[in-house]
Amino acid sequence: MPPMPNISPPVQSTPPLVPPDSFPAHTCQPLVSLCMAPPTTPLTTHHFYTLSLSLSLSLSHHPSTPLSPPPLLSLPLPTVSLELWVFLNPACCSLFMAVRLSKLLVLFVALVIQTTIGGGGRAAARLDFWDSAIRLPSEKDKTEDTDKQSGTTWAVLVAGSNGYGNYRHQADVCHAYQILRKGGLKEENIVVFMYDDIAMHEMNPRKGIIINQPQGHDVYAGVPKDYTGKHVTAANLYAVLLGDKKAVKGGSGKVVASKPNDRIFLFYSDHGGPGVLGMPNMPFLYAMDFINVLKKKRASGSYKEMVIYVEACESGSIFEGIMPSDLNIYVTTASNAEENSFGTYCPGMNPPPPPEYITCLGDLYSVAWMEDSEIHNLKKETIKQQYQTIKKRTSNFNNYNIGSHVMQYGSKNLTEEKLYLYLGFDPASVNFPPNNGQLEQHMEVVNQRDAEIFFMWQLYKRSEHGSEKKREILKQIRETMKHRNHIDGSINFIGTFLYGPENGATLLNFVRPLGLPLVDDWECLKSMVRVFETHCGSLTQYGMKHMRAFANICNSGVSQAQMEEASWAACDGHDLGRLHPSNKGYSA
């Protein structure tokens, strides 16, 4: 939208001010009726027109013609400074009630704006337009379903990674926290999991500040440090969701102590793989463990409804085929069960971060739902409407080479609910327009799994030529690539060992039809992962991509003894070094 013009009443059309004792009689009676009316009397265009006469501004409108308000539903009202002098006849009244005068002034300014821009705006409209189109932020939304507001809204925000190269995940979570706080959620009802190692990181160009958008403000300030460092674990997340203070290890001890009429919002951002979500401390979050926690929470009768947003690669696999539809829980995921999700706002991409940043600021799905939430009145926007918006934007407008399929699971009947029930309501958004063109642009992105290499490459390019630092970064890149090749090669060898050279790759990469879970026996999946890591080293966040291979090994009936033999054959003699599970822990 072009900049709003500076608006002031045209001098040539402004008649001389009428002295207070010589007001025409026809302006007095309506004002008397306005002053004497009870406070609940609706303001009408008749009152508004009368006020415009009292302000001595010519609107080129004859009193005998009904005033048709202009269509302002899609017009954001800018701040306009007008010096308004009101001379009131003592015979009418000496003082308007402040709240009524403020309403009249807002309506008057709106009409002057539309008149200046659109030539008067003569489009027909109902007289009740003024009540529904523009309200002050402090005014109550008359369409609000007050029955649905009972109970408390809780939120759990989880960044499942650490390291400056994963800056974007903690930035996502901090941004989400600020949205919820602006929406009125209390700090005591928001539980935050984040490693908290990037705000003061030596590579952070703005110490103590985290941003999630190229021109974004600080989203780190005020974020509670409920569970940080070694306390960011899957076990603590489960305990928090269940409201089990005794099971929590470390941290603030804050849990979701929800009651039967409360709602819960859960947002997770990190790396993922088929059937798993990452955590900075082992083990990973496994899909069936998480679903069992949700079932237990439902059985306790301690919430009314829950909404879950998940940002991760293959995040659809956490729910595909195993998420019940009767838990009153609605889920959306950044990707389906077999594709990557994407980082965005990365160096050298469009739109780019500030030049001093060498890492991605956000993730495509995450910024899609948060930026959508910031430009809408969440008492008007439904969950379904936001789903459609983020689905379009996360697909990069149907370009799935640089986008992913946003999926939904669980109790889809909840999509007719208004978003404010889960994200809160910012009073400043009461007059926000229905959409914003800036969200229609294509986004340049990087595959989540390649973001680590992308970050190190940016660091290498910006290091001084010939410096020790540049050589050390190059060494790290080589070690990372060597580890990736080792993991990929070991999995391929195991497939060949178990199924033969012709069938190995096909069977390991087989994707089950929609509606079926990743694996039939989730404990088998965990045991196969532990066997592999014992012989071949920790999977790390990159190796999560191979979880489907372990699932298919279980689905095909391979025994643990056979897997032991295959893993030993693949990795015997390989120096695991710091990637031995005794150092990092098993991911299962």
Disulfide bonds with the S-S distance in Angstrom:
Cys28-Cys92 2.48
Cys35-Cys93 2.01
Cys346-Cys360 2.06
Cys524-Cys554 2.17
Cys536-Cys571 1.89
